[in-house]
Amino acid sequence: MATELIRPPRLVPGSRVAALSLSSGFVTEVMDRYHAGVRQVAQAFGWEVVPAPNALRGPEYLDAHPQARADDLHWALENPEIHGLVSIIGGDDSVRLLPFLRPDLIRAHPKVFLGYSDSTVTLLQFLRAGVMAYHGPALLTDLAESGGMHPFTVEALRRALVDEPQAYDLTPAPQWTQAPQDWNDAAAQAVRRPHQPGDGWVWLQGDAPVEGHLIGGCLEVLDMLNGTPGWPEPELWRGAVLALETSNDVPTPAQVGYWLRNYAAQGILGDLAGLMLARPRDYTPEMTQALYGWVRRVLKEAGREDLPVVANVDFGHTSPQLTLPLGGRARLVPPASAQPPGRVTVTP
């Protein structure tokens, strides 16, 4: 199925990338942070970030006008001077864009779209339209990271969006952080946040290597999307490697288990090739172990004790983060079939 997806053209120095407020218009409250992201993207990649027509109109206007947000997406797709699209920040209501979105424009003008969290809605509409999309940093988060973009983030973006497409191994981040930042503190923008040493990935189950196309996103947003016309068709789940992350809403381990039971009831878990779980946002070690217990429990209920599952992967609401090419191929090789600690290989 993944071979049927259109791969957008790669981004190069000089590419113009549209900054989109598809969710919250919060950016106008932290414009210094926005400019830091624009500057750091130019320094790292040579891309020119330009705001979409409605992107900087503020939270009140964008909340009242979801069609204006969808219009920005369509403007960026149809504008021949725009080569890529990046989400400025997430939120909790881009599901409201569904009645206004034009899948035909996504298909007719395939371009890189980058984002995570609430951008899950748009990422999956790209897949439904037959175009690969990229689960990775937003402009105000890792692209505007205090003290400069982390080299791990830069390398992940280069492999996914810039380099000639070829298979490569994902690797655990050498360090990570979920420390809060004050985006209104101009002095703090120059100071790198405290990081913890990398703690590696955790393989929960599975012995045999598997391969499938990547699909997924933020669990809370997927819950909002579930049952709407924007929910992916069954063939998009079939044979997939599902990548799931949780937000700073910090859903309980039990709630994650309940969502997974929904996927089991839909037949999604039964059709998967593999499962990747992100480092859970703001979890204690006890919560993390409870989460792993719930995942194993639900997979056993679904008769999928064979499913390879790798957890604590560096994507989503953690920093630095990987960029996952949704629709690209992912191969999971558990430790039982490879040299520890196992391997994850993707082809963007």
RAKAGI-V764598 format. One record per helix or strand. SS is the DSSP state (H for helix, E for strand). FROM is the first residue (numbers start at 1). TO is the last residue. If there is no record, write none. Layout:
# RAKAGI-V764598
ss from to
SS FROM TO
SS FROM TO
This chain:
# RAKAGI-V764598
ss from to
H 2 4
E 6 6
E 16 20
H 26 29
H 31 45
E 48 51
H 59 64
H 66 78
E 84 87
H 94 100
H 103 108
E 112 115
H 117 128
E 131 131
E 133 135
H 142 144
H 151 162
E 167 169
E 175 177
H 188 190
E 196 197
E 202 205
E 210 218
H 219 225
H 234 237
E 241 245
H 253 266
H 268 271
E 274 278
H 285 301
E 308 313
E 319 319
E 324 326
E 329 333
H 335 337
E 343 347
